[in-house]
């Protein structure tokens, strides 16, 4: 192995660990925002939107960093991002309707 390859592997591992930390943190935030853990009596539109946006971010992190799409061709990265946007916007629209 060359030093460039070793450096890239080290950087990839570090990025995956950061992605895992972000996923764990966003899971904890979404869990704390659920109606059973807040003082709000009813469901707030902002709260629902926040949880859905956290879900979108989590899905994107999983697809990019744990399904190795970050090394895929540009067309595949754009397609997965567009697919996620359509799915999550539709989910939010259905839930808020």
C-alpha positions, -999 to +999 in steps of 0.1 A: +000+000+000+012+035-007+009+063+017-018+080-005-039+048-003-033+046+035-043+082+039-074+078+019-085+047+039-079+066+071-099+095+059-127+072+047-129+055+081-130+089+098-158+101+076-178+069+083-173+074+120-185+110+117-215+099+097-223+073+123-221+099+151-244+122+131-269+093+126-269+085+163-273+122+173-302+127+149-319+096+161-317+108+197-330+143+187-359+128+167-367+105+197-367+135+221-390+155+197-417+128+196-450+138+213-444+114+242-413+132+252-423+168+248-447+190+268-468+198+237-503+186+239-509+185+201-488+178+171-471+209+158-465+212+121-429+225+127-422+195+149-435+171+123-415+188+096-384+187+118-387+150+124-393+143+087-362+165+077-341+145+102-354+113+086-344+127+052-309+135+064-305+101+080-315+083+048-291+104+028-262+097+052-270+060+051-271+059+013-240+080+008-217+066+034-229+030+042-241+020+007-209+035-008-228+058-032-203+086-024-178+067-047-205+061-074-208+080-107-224+115-105-256+104-122-263+078-095-256+103-067-280+128-083-306+101-089-305+089-053-308+125-040-337+132-062-354+100-052-350+108-016-364+143-021-395+130-039-402+103-013-397+125+017-416+155+003-445+131-006-444+116+029-445+150+045-473+162+022-494+131+030-488+134+067-497+171+068-527+168+045 
